Amino acid sequence: MSQRNNFALLFVLLSSILSYTNAQDRMIYGTGIDITKYPHSVAIFIKQVYNCVGSIVGPKSVVTVAHCVAYELPQDVSVIAGATNIYTEVGQRPRVAEIIPHHDYTAQTQFLDIAVVKLTESFKDDGIAKIIPLCDDQLKPGEWMAVTGWGAAHKDDKTCSPILIGSGKELQFGDTGAGGVIDGRLCAVAQRIMDDSEDIYLNVANPRVGDFIRKWM
């Protein structure tokens, strides 16, 4: 298994499904990295319990998977940005104003499982929490992308990590919504964590995904 610059790298192969890419050659385990390496990453809590990952795509906008937030009240959802350890560091914690799932998303099919979380105030320009630009080009077979999250650091561990995890990481419970990054751009969003098979990603370059994000960012 390959590692590059000590970041989480997943081998990407495009699937024939309109909205998705499949991550193959899955990595196992991981090591902590600093939030400054991936300052777009945010932790999303539901009723004060860590639930999934998001990416900062606008001054007041975070993109994540719809199944994480679509049926929650804004006051029950909280976002933590600019923190490596989401339990010991304050970071930035803007309040949630609105949750906007894709208009074609349903819990039954989880088709177009994407949502934008709108905040009441902009992220502070402190160099730690930063907007990440979106990919415009379709992913190519064989491309590498970096993925980070606060999910379990070990395949057999169901406890989420307080520390941002990167290198050699296989996606685990708590990693849904994590952004797939290529050359500093958000190119995919982790939708499902699959046991003993490929993880499933939403392809940001797909117009139905990318156009939705751009509309609300």
C-alpha positions as a Markdown table, in Angstrom:
| # | Residue | x | y | z |
|---|---|---|---|---|
| 1 | Met | 0.0 | 0.0 | 0.0 |
| 2 | Ser | 1.3 | 3.4 | -0.9 |
| 3 | Gln | 1.5 | 6.6 | 1.2 |
| 4 | Arg | 2.2 | 10.1 | 0.0 |
| 5 | Asn | 3.2 | 13.0 | 2.2 |
| 6 | Asn | 1.9 | 11.0 | 5.2 |
| 7 | Phe | -1.8 | 11.6 | 4.2 |
| 8 | Ala | -4.7 | 9.2 | 3.8 |
| 9 | Leu | -4.6 | 8.0 | 0.2 |
| 10 | Leu | -7.3 | 5.9 | -1.4 |
| 11 | Phe | -7.2 | 4.5 | -4.9 |
| 12 | Val | -10.1 | 5.8 | -6.9 |
| 13 | Leu | -11.8 | 4.0 | -9.8 |
| 14 | Leu | -14.9 | 5.6 | -11.5 |
| 15 | Ser | -18.0 | 3.4 | -11.5 |
| 16 | Ser | -20.7 | 3.4 | -14.1 |
| 17 | Ile | -23.2 | 4.8 | -11.6 |
| 18 | Leu | -24.0 | 8.4 | -12.4 |
| 19 | Ser | -23.3 | 9.9 | -8.9 |
| 20 | Tyr | -20.7 | 7.7 | -7.5 |
| 21 | Thr | -17.0 | 6.8 | -7.4 |
| 22 | Asn | -15.7 | 3.7 | -5.7 |
| 23 | Ala | -12.6 | 3.8 | -3.6 |
| 24 | Gln | -10.6 | 0.6 | -4.0 |
| 25 | Asp | -7.3 | -0.7 | -2.5 |
| 26 | Arg | -8.6 | 0.4 | 0.9 |
| 27 | Met | -6.2 | 1.5 | 3.6 |
| 28 | Ile | -6.2 | 0.1 | 7.1 |
| 29 | Tyr | -5.3 | 1.9 | 10.3 |
| 30 | Gly | -4.2 | 5.5 | 10.5 |
| 31 | Thr | -2.1 | 8.1 | 12.4 |
| 32 | Gly | -3.0 | 11.5 | 13.7 |
| 33 | Ile | -2.4 | 14.6 | 11.6 |
| 34 | Asp | -2.8 | 18.3 | 12.4 |
| 35 | Ile | -6.0 | 20.1 | 11.2 |
| 36 | Thr | -3.7 | 22.7 | 9.4 |
| 37 | Lys | -2.9 | 20.0 | 6.8 |
| 38 | Tyr | -6.6 | 19.8 | 5.9 |
| 39 | Pro | -8.2 | 23.0 | 7.2 |
| 40 | His | -11.5 | 22.4 | 5.3 |
| 41 | Ser | -12.3 | 19.4 | 7.5 |
| 42 | Val | -15.0 | 19.9 | 10.2 |
| 43 | Ala | -16.6 | 17.6 | 12.7 |
| 44 | Ile | -20.4 | 17.4 | 12.8 |
| 45 | Phe | -22.1 | 16.6 | 16.1 |
| 46 | Ile | -25.8 | 15.6 | 16.5 |
| 47 | Lys | -27.2 | 16.3 | 19.9 |
| 48 | Gln | -23.6 | 16.7 | 21.2 |
| 49 | Val | -22.5 | 13.3 | 19.9 |
| 50 | Tyr | -19.9 | 13.1 | 17.0 |
| 51 | Asn | -21.6 | 11.8 | 13.9 |
| 52 | Cys | -19.8 | 12.6 | 10.7 |
| 53 | Val | -17.4 | 14.8 | 8.7 |
| 54 | Gly | -18.0 | 17.8 | 6.6 |
| 55 | Ser | -16.0 | 20.2 | 4.3 |
| 56 | Ile | -16.0 | 24.0 | 4.3 |
| 57 | Val | -17.1 | 25.1 | 0.8 |
| 58 | Gly | -18.2 | 28.7 | 1.5 |
| 59 | Pro | -17.9 | 31.4 | 4.2 |
| 60 | Lys | -21.1 | 30.0 | 5.9 |
| 61 | Ser | -21.4 | 26.6 | 4.2 |
| 62 | Val | -20.4 | 23.1 | 4.9 |
| 63 | Val | -21.1 | 20.1 | 2.7 |
| 64 | Thr | -21.7 | 16.6 | 4.0 |
| 65 | Val | -23.8 | 13.6 | 3.4 |
| 66 | Ala | -27.6 | 14.1 | 3.7 |
| 67 | His | -28.2 | 11.0 | 5.8 |
| 68 | Cys | -26.1 | 12.5 | 8.6 |
| 69 | Val | -28.2 | 15.7 | 8.9 |
| 70 | Ala | -31.3 | 15.8 | 6.7 |
| 71 | Tyr | -33.8 | 14.9 | 9.3 |
| 72 | Glu | -32.2 | 16.8 | 12.2 |
| 73 | Leu | -33.3 | 20.2 | 13.6 |
| 74 | Pro | -30.6 | 23.0 | 13.1 |
| 75 | Gln | -30.4 | 23.5 | 16.9 |
| 76 | Asp | -29.5 | 19.8 | 17.3 |
| 77 | Val | -26.6 | 20.0 | 14.9 |
| 78 | Ser | -23.2 | 21.6 | 15.7 |
| 79 | Val | -20.1 | 22.1 | 13.6 |
| 80 | Ile | -16.5 | 22.2 | 14.9 |
| 81 | Ala | -13.8 | 23.7 | 12.6 |
| 82 | Gly | -10.2 | 24.4 | 13.1 |
| 83 | Ala | -9.6 | 21.7 | 15.8 |
| 84 | Thr | -7.4 | 18.7 | 15.6 |
| 85 | Asn | -8.8 | 17.2 | 18.8 |
| 86 | Ile | -12.5 | 17.8 | 18.8 |
| 87 | Tyr | -12.9 | 17.2 | 22.5 |
| 88 | Thr | -10.1 | 19.3 | 24.0 |
| 89 | Glu | -9.8 | 22.2 | 21.5 |
| 90 | Val | -12.4 | 25.0 | 21.1 |
| 91 | Gly | -11.8 | 25.6 | 17.4 |
| 92 | Gln | -14.6 | 27.5 | 15.7 |
| 93 | Arg | -18.2 | 26.6 | 16.5 |
| 94 | Pro | -20.6 | 28.7 | 14.4 |
| 95 | Arg | -24.3 | 27.9 | 15.0 |
| 96 | Val | -26.3 | 26.1 | 12.3 |
| 97 | Ala | -29.0 | 28.2 | 10.6 |
| 98 | Glu | -30.4 | 25.7 | 8.0 |
| 99 | Ile | -29.9 | 22.2 | 6.7 |
| 100 | Ile | -30.4 | 21.8 | 2.9 |
| 101 | Pro | -30.5 | 18.2 | 1.6 |
| 102 | His | -30.5 | 17.6 | -2.2 |
| 103 | His | -34.0 | 17.9 | -3.4 |
| 104 | Asp | -33.9 | 14.3 | -4.9 |
| 105 | Tyr | -32.5 | 12.7 | -1.7 |
| 106 | Thr | -34.6 | 10.1 | 0.1 |
| 107 | Ala | -33.6 | 8.0 | 3.1 |
| 108 | Gln | -35.0 | 4.9 | 1.3 |
| 109 | Thr | -32.7 | 5.0 | -1.7 |
| 110 | Gln | -30.0 | 7.4 | -0.4 |
| 111 | Phe | -29.7 | 8.6 | -4.0 |
| 112 | Leu | -27.8 | 12.0 | -4.2 |
| 113 | Asp | -27.0 | 11.7 | -0.6 |
| 114 | Ile | -25.6 | 15.2 | -0.2 |
| 115 | Ala | -26.5 | 18.2 | 1.9 |
| 116 | Val | -25.3 | 21.7 | 2.7 |
| 117 | Val | -25.3 | 23.0 | 6.2 |
| 118 | Lys | -25.8 | 26.7 | 6.3 |
| 119 | Leu | -24.3 | 28.6 | 9.3 |
| 120 | Thr | -25.4 | 31.8 | 11.1 |
| 121 | Glu | -22.0 | 33.4 | 10.8 |
| 122 | Ser | -18.9 | 33.1 | 8.6 |
| 123 | Phe | -15.9 | 31.1 | 9.6 |
| 124 | Lys | -13.1 | 33.3 | 11.0 |
| 125 | Asp | -10.2 | 33.9 | 8.7 |
| 126 | Asp | -7.6 | 32.5 | 11.1 |
| 127 | Gly | -5.7 | 30.3 | 8.7 |
| 128 | Ile | -6.9 | 27.1 | 10.4 |
| 129 | Ala | -10.5 | 26.9 | 9.0 |
| 130 | Lys | -10.4 | 27.4 | 5.3 |
| 131 | Ile | -12.7 | 27.0 | 2.3 |
| 132 | Ile | -11.7 | 24.3 | -0.2 |
| 133 | Pro | -12.4 | 24.8 | -3.9 |
| 134 | Leu | -14.4 | 22.2 | -5.8 |
| 135 | Cys | -13.2 | 19.9 | -8.6 |
| 136 | Asp | -14.3 | 20.8 | -12.0 |
| 137 | Asp | -12.9 | 17.8 | -13.8 |
| 138 | Gln | -14.1 | 14.3 | -13.7 |
| 139 | Leu | -11.9 | 11.9 | -11.7 |
| 140 | Lys | -9.7 | 9.6 | -13.8 |
| 141 | Pro | -9.2 | 5.9 | -13.1 |
| 142 | Gly | -6.1 | 5.4 | -11.0 |
| 143 | Glu | -6.1 | 8.9 | -9.4 |
| 144 | Trp | -5.2 | 9.2 | -5.7 |
| 145 | Met | -7.2 | 11.2 | -3.3 |
| 146 | Ala | -6.6 | 12.1 | 0.4 |
| 147 | Val | -9.3 | 11.5 | 3.0 |
| 148 | Thr | -9.3 | 12.5 | 6.6 |
| 149 | Gly | -11.8 | 12.1 | 9.5 |
| 150 | Trp | -12.3 | 11.5 | 13.2 |
| 151 | Gly | -13.6 | 7.9 | 12.7 |
| 152 | Ala | -12.1 | 4.9 | 14.4 |
| 153 | Ala | -8.4 | 4.5 | 13.9 |
| 154 | His | -8.5 | 0.7 | 13.8 |
| 155 | Lys | -10.7 | -1.7 | 11.8 |
| 156 | Asp | -11.9 | -3.5 | 14.8 |
| 157 | Asp | -12.5 | -0.4 | 16.9 |
| 158 | Lys | -16.0 | 1.2 | 16.9 |
| 159 | Thr | -14.9 | 4.1 | 19.1 |
| 160 | Cys | -14.4 | 7.3 | 17.1 |
| 161 | Ser | -11.0 | 9.1 | 17.5 |
| 162 | Pro | -10.8 | 12.5 | 19.1 |
| 163 | Ile | -7.8 | 13.2 | 16.9 |
| 164 | Leu | -8.0 | 13.9 | 13.2 |
| 165 | Ile | -6.8 | 10.7 | 11.4 |
| 166 | Gly | -5.0 | 10.6 | 8.1 |
| 167 | Ser | -2.1 | 8.3 | 7.0 |
| 168 | Gly | -3.0 | 4.8 | 5.9 |
| 169 | Lys | -6.6 | 5.2 | 7.0 |
| 170 | Glu | -9.4 | 2.8 | 6.0 |
| 171 | Leu | -12.7 | 4.6 | 6.3 |
| 172 | Gln | -14.5 | 3.6 | 9.5 |
| 173 | Phe | -17.6 | 4.4 | 11.4 |
| 174 | Gly | -17.7 | 8.2 | 11.8 |
| 175 | Asp | -16.0 | 9.0 | 8.5 |
| 176 | Thr | -19.1 | 9.5 | 6.3 |
| 177 | Gly | -19.2 | 12.9 | 4.8 |
| 178 | Ala | -15.4 | 13.1 | 4.6 |
| 179 | Gly | -14.0 | 15.0 | 1.6 |
| 180 | Gly | -11.8 | 13.3 | -0.9 |
| 181 | Val | -9.1 | 15.8 | -1.9 |
| 182 | Ile | -6.9 | 15.9 | -5.0 |
| 183 | Asp | -4.4 | 18.8 | -5.5 |
| 184 | Gly | -6.1 | 20.9 | -2.9 |
| 185 | Arg | -9.6 | 20.5 | -4.3 |
| 186 | Leu | -12.7 | 18.7 | -3.1 |
| 187 | Cys | -13.4 | 16.0 | -5.6 |
| 188 | Ala | -15.6 | 13.5 | -3.7 |
| 189 | Val | -17.6 | 13.0 | -0.5 |
| 190 | Ala | -17.6 | 9.7 | 1.3 |
| 191 | Gln | -21.1 | 8.4 | 1.3 |
| 192 | Arg | -21.0 | 4.9 | 2.7 |
| 193 | Ile | -18.5 | 2.9 | 4.7 |
| 194 | Met | -18.8 | -0.7 | 3.4 |
| 195 | Asp | -17.6 | -3.8 | 5.3 |
| 196 | Asp | -15.2 | -6.0 | 3.3 |
| 197 | Ser | -15.9 | -4.1 | 0.0 |
| 198 | Glu | -15.3 | -0.7 | -1.6 |
| 199 | Asp | -16.4 | 2.4 | 0.1 |
| 200 | Ile | -18.8 | 4.6 | -1.9 |
| 201 | Tyr | -18.1 | 8.2 | -2.8 |
| 202 | Leu | -20.2 | 11.0 | -4.4 |
| 203 | Asn | -18.4 | 12.5 | -7.3 |
| 204 | Val | -18.3 | 16.3 | -7.0 |
| 205 | Ala | -17.7 | 16.8 | -10.7 |
| 206 | Asn | -21.0 | 15.1 | -11.4 |
| 207 | Pro | -23.3 | 18.1 | -12.3 |
| 208 | Arg | -26.2 | 16.9 | -10.1 |
| 209 | Val | -23.8 | 16.9 | -7.1 |
| 210 | Gly | -21.5 | 19.9 | -7.9 |
| 211 | Asp | -24.2 | 22.2 | -9.2 |
| 212 | Phe | -26.2 | 21.6 | -6.0 |
| 213 | Ile | -23.2 | 22.4 | -3.8 |
| 214 | Arg | -22.4 | 25.6 | -5.8 |
| 215 | Lys | -26.0 | 26.8 | -5.5 |
| 216 | Trp | -25.9 | 26.8 | -1.7 |
| 217 | Met | -22.2 | 27.5 | -1.0 |
